[in-house]
Amino acid sequence: MSEAARDAMRRGWCPSTLKPMETGDGWLVRLYPPGARLTPQQLGRIAALALAHGNGLVEISARASLQLRGVTALSHPRLVDDLLAEGLLDEPDRDGPKRITLVSPLAGLPRLDAVLPIDAFALAERIEAAARTIEGLPPKCTVIVDDGGPSSLDGIAGDIRLVGAGGGRIVLSLADGPCYGPLAEGEAPDLVAAILRRFAALRRAAPERIRRLRDLPADALSGLVDLPDAAAPAPRPAPRCAGLFSQSDGRVTALIALPFGRSRAEMLAALAQAVRDEPAEIRPSPWRGLAFRGLSPAAAGALLARAQAQGLIVDDSDPRLSVQACAGSPACTRAQAPAAADADRLAGTLAALLREGLDLHVSGCAKGCAHPAAADLTLTGRDGRYEVVMEGRAGDAPLATLDLPALLARLQPGQDWHARLEARGTRRNR
């Protein structure tokens, strides 16, 4: 599939709370909690509302927003009223991104070095306030605010990236390309707002051609910022996406991932109930999960045990963390295969390779919503079967098109495709 065709499929608006998107299992409502954080009581209420007004399926997107599925035209107004009454609706009354910043839910936790991190959460809220005054930004525009600590966001694409460089200083990059700075933490919100205003003006002149910062030519991109060039921050190891993390105050953060980003509301309600007496702050994670910050060690251990018993991901070695899968059929009207249901069986078959770094994308159709980038193995739904692509993306020319049993047979240890994927991982890890 050509780049133009792939981009054309992805165009369109992003769902929100007030403007849901129709899917195969009803309306999808995307929720942006105020400040990107919840209390245990609020998480419990969201779970209850998902059951009362939808089909009880809750998702967390790659941009750390919550999604309620199965909402109807009749139940949607009541859902919005309940969210307003609970103080859970934070949605700017304008087109464009509803929440523009992305921060690690583990920001501010202890570092291995003595470098003082930036306050990523506070900085993000200042950028959010400034961005709400800007018209014409595309719905997917993203500002990544990374405190420079061990929980790296390097693997997540962004339009603007701010990375803490120590001492309250920041290095800025545009479209994950050139780096500039350093600048003081206090200067960042105004500078980011100025860049976004200039970008919005350029986009208004050519809205079909310019949808993200990466669409700008190099000279226009560099013209958005008046800072000296800077060296790129040193690479950091891939972040842990599940487990327990120590805080500097003796308390603990528990990071739990949802398999393929989705869970029944009853499971989330049980987690909320488990920490109801803790002063916990719950933050959605871009690794499609929830971080429960501020727990006592005993409460954190009990929470992880409960989550594990429900089939949620609590161990960073879980092979499902290396799988991206959309909802698939019948939840999505575009999907031509049950991607989410099949992903679990595929993860079991490829568990050893997934733990060693293989990445798998299971897509219900050629749109590839769950993972627009290339993967070691991409499986694209086609008339109930899967097109098989290695080292490519959904919509690329396939090696073969197989039903699930035949595909699983070819991926078993000792079979040809398993050996090919194993060899790729060996080359990459040398």
N, C-alpha and C positions, 0 to 999 in steps of 0.2 A: 504494500500500500504506500502511495506517495505521501510526502509530508503534507502537501496541500489537502489531500483527501482525509488524512488523519486529523489535521487541525479542524477541518470543516465538521467532522463528526463531534468534536469536543466543544464546538462553539455553543453559546447559549448562556442562560442565566443560571445562577446557583440558587438552590432552594434556601429558604430561611424560615423563621417562625411564622411570619405574616404572609409569606408567599411560598406555600409548600409546592412540592413537585409530585405529579401523579406518577405512580409506579404500578407494577403488576399486583402488589398486595395493598393498594390504597395510596394515600398521600404520604410522602416523606416530609417530615417537619424537622428542620435543623434548628438546634437550640444553642444560643450563646449566653451562658450564665454571666451575670455581671462580674467583672474582674477575672473571668475565667477560673472561678473557684466556687466551691460548694461546701456547705456544712453537711454532716451526716444526715441531719433532718431534711435538708433540701434534696439530697440524693434520694432519700426514701420517698419524698413527695414526687419527684420526677418518675421514679419507678411506678408509683401508684397511678400517676396521670397516664403513663404509657399503657397501663392495663385498662384504665377507665375509658380512654379516648382513642386508643390504637389497638394493635394486635399483640402488644406486650414485648415486641422486639426492640431493643435499644442498641444503637451502634455508636462507635466513636471513630470519627474520621481521621485521616492522616494529618489534618490541621487541628486536631484536638477539639472538634466540636461534637456535640451530642446530636444524635438523630433518632427520632421516634418514628416508627413505621406503622402502616395500617390505619392511619387517621383517615376519617371520611369527611365529606362536605358537611355532614350534619354535626360531627363531633368536633371539627376544627374550631369553630367559634367558642365553644365551651372550653376547649383546651387553652386557647389564648386568654380567655377570661381567668381561668385558674392560674395560669402562669403569671399574669399580671398581679393577681391577688397575693401570690406567694413571693412576689419580688424577684421572679426568675427570668423576666424578659428584659433583655438589654439589646435593643436593635435600633440602630439609627434610621430615621425616617428619610432615607435616600437610597438611590441605587448605588451599586458598588459594593465593596467588601463590608460585611457586617462587623467583622473583627479582623484587623489587619496584621496584628502582631502574633508571633509564635515564640513561646518561651519554654524551655525545658521545665517540667514539673519538679525537677530536682535542683533547680538553680539555687545557689546560696548554700548548698551543703558543703561540708569540709573538703578542702583540696589537699592534694599530696604535697604541694609546695606552699610557700609562705606568701604568695601573691594575693593581694586583696582583690576580690572580684567586684564587679559592678553590681548594683542592685537591679537585677534584670526585671523583676516584677514591677518595681516602681517606675523604671524607665519605660517599660512597655505601656503602662497606663498613661503616661504623659504623651507618648506617641499616639496612642488611641485617641486621646482628647484632641490633639492637633489634627489628626487625619479626618475627623468627623466634620471639619470645616471645608474639606476639599471635595469638589464635585468632579466627576468624570474618571474616577479610578476604576479599573476593571475588577470584576468580582473576585478574582483569584489573586489579586495583588497581595504580596506577603512581605512583611518586614520581620526578619529573624533577629531576636535579641538573645545573644549567647553570652553568658557571664564569663566564658573562658575557662570554666572549671572542667571536671572530669566528665560531666554529662554533655558531651559534644552534640551539637546539631549540624555538624559538617555534612552529614549524609542527606540532609533535607534541602531541597532547592528553594531559593528565595529571590525576590527582586532586589531587596536591600538587606545586607547582613551587617550587624554590629557585633563585634567580638571583644570582650574585655581583654585588655593587654596589661593589667596591673596598675595599681595606683590611681584608680578611677579614670584611666585612659582607655580609649576605644579605637579599634581599627575598623574602618568601614569598607565594604565592597559592594559593587553594583553588578547585578545579574550573575553573581558568583564568578566574576571576572576580576577586573582591576581592583587593587586595594589602595585606600587613601587614609591619611591621618598621620599621627594619632590626633584625636580630639578629646576634649574633656567630656566626662559623662553628662555634665549639665548643659553642654552645647548640643548634644545629640538630638533632642526632640525638635528644636527649631530647624536644624540642618535637615533632618529627615523630612519635615514638613515642606521645606523649600524644594527639596528634590522631587517630592511627590507632586507638588504644584506644577513644576516645570514639566514633569512627565505627563501629567494630565493634560496640559496645554498641547503638547506634541501629539498625544493620542487623539484629542478632539479633531485635529487636522487630518488624521487618517485612521479612523477607528477600526476599520476592517484589517488594516495591515499592522497596526501597532496595538497589541493586546497585553504585552508584558515588557519589562525593561529589556529583556534579551532580544526583542524585535527591533530595537533601535540600532542604527549604524554606530560604529565605534566612536566617531567624532561627536555625535549627538549624546552618546552615553557619557563620555568624559566631560562634556559640557554641562552636565547636571550638577557637578560638584566642583568647588574651588578649594581644593586641598592638595597638599603635596602627595606624591606617590609614597606608598608604604609597603614594606615587606609583608607578605601573607603570614598570618599566624602559623606557628608550628603545628603540624598535623597531630591529632590526638587519637588514641585508640577508639574503636567503636564503643558507644556507650552501652552499659547494661540496661536492659529493657524490662527487667522483672527482678523481684527479690527485695531484700532488706537493705537499708542504707542508714548509716549513723548520722545523727545531727550533732552539732556542736554543743547543744544544751543537754545531752544525755538521752534525749528522746530519739525516736526512730521514724523513718519514712518507709512505708510498705508500698511497693510498686507492683500492681497487678495488671496483666494484659488480658484482653478479651480475645479468644480464639478468632482470628480473621476479623477482629474489630467488632464482634457482635455478641450479644448476650440476651437471655431472657430477663425481663424486668424483675422477676422474682429473685434471681440471683443477686442483682444489685441491691434489692431491698434487704436481703439477708446480710450483705456486707455492711450496709448502712446501719442495720440493727446491731451488728457486732461491735461497732465503735460508737454507739449512741452516747456513751458516758465519757468519751474521750474529747479533749479540745482539738479535734482533728480539723485540718484544712484539706479538702479534697480537690485535686487539680487534674483535669483531663490531660492525657499524655499523647504526644504525636506518634507514639508507638502503639496507639490504639488501646489504651488502657486508662487506669486511674491511679494516681499517687495519693496515698493517705499520709499526710505529713503531721508530725507532732504527736505520735502515739507513744505510749509507754512500751518498753520491750515486750512485756507480757501480752499486751493487747495486740501488738504487731504480729507476734508469733501465732496467736490464736486466729487473727484475721487471715493470715496466709494459709493456715490449716483449713479453715472453712472454705476459702476460695479454691484451694486444691481439690477438696472433696466435691466441689461443684463443677470440676472440669476446667476451671480458669487457669491461666498461666502464671505461675509463681516462681519459676526457675528460669534463669537466663539461658540455660542450655536446651530449653524446650524447642523441638524442631519446628513447631508451628509459628514461632517468631520469624522464621525465614520465609514464610509463605504469605503472599499478598493474594487475596481473593475477593471478588465482588459478591454481592448477594446472589447473582445468577437467577435462573428461572426457578419457580414461577414468580419470584418477588419483583423481577425487573422485566418489563415488556420487551426490551431489546434482546434480552439474553436468550441464547439458543442451547444452553446447557446449565445444569444445576451446580454452578461453580462452588458455592460455599459448602454444599453437602459433599461434593467430590473432593474438595481440598483436604478434608480430614483424612480420607483414605490414602490420598497421594502423599500426605505428610508422613503417614506411617510407613509407607513403602520406601520413601527416600530419607528416613529419619537420620541415618548415619551421615549421609552427604549434607543434609541441611545443617546438622550440628557442626560440620566442618567448614561451613561458609557458603554452600550452594544457595542461590536464591531462586524461588519458584513463584511464578505468577499464573494464577488460574483465573481466566477472564470468561465471562458469559458470552461476550461478543467481541467484535474487532475494535470496539471503542476503547477498551483497556482502561476504564476509569480508575481501578484500584491501584494501578502502577503504570503510568505513562512511559516510563523509561524501559530500557532493555533489561532482561533478566537472563540468567543462565539457561533457564527452561521456562518458556511461555506456552501455555495451553489455552487456545482460544475456541470457545464454543461455536460449533457449526452444525446445525440440524441434529442436535442431540449427541454429536460426537465432538472430538477435540482436534483442532489443527495443532500440530507440534512444531514449535520454533525453538531452536537452540541459539543462544546468544543474540536474541532479538526481542521484538515487541509484538504485542497483539496487532494483527493485521499484516505482519510480514509474511513473505512466502513460506509455506510450511514444508517440512520434510515429509509429512504424511498426515492423514486424517483418520483417527481411530476411535472406536468406542472405548469406554472406560476399562472394561476387562482386558481388552487387547493392549491398551496403553499400560496398564499396571503390569502386565506380563513382560513387556519390553523394558520396563524400568526396574525389574527385580535384580538383586545382586547377581552378578555373573552373566547378565544379558547385555546385548550390544549397547543400548542407550545408557544403561547404568555405567558401563565401563567408559563410555565417552564423556559423561558428566564427571566421573571420578578423575579422569585424566585432566579435564579442564581445571578442576579444583587443585590438583597437584601442581600444575603449571603456575597457577595464580598465587599459591602459597609459598612458592620457593623464595 
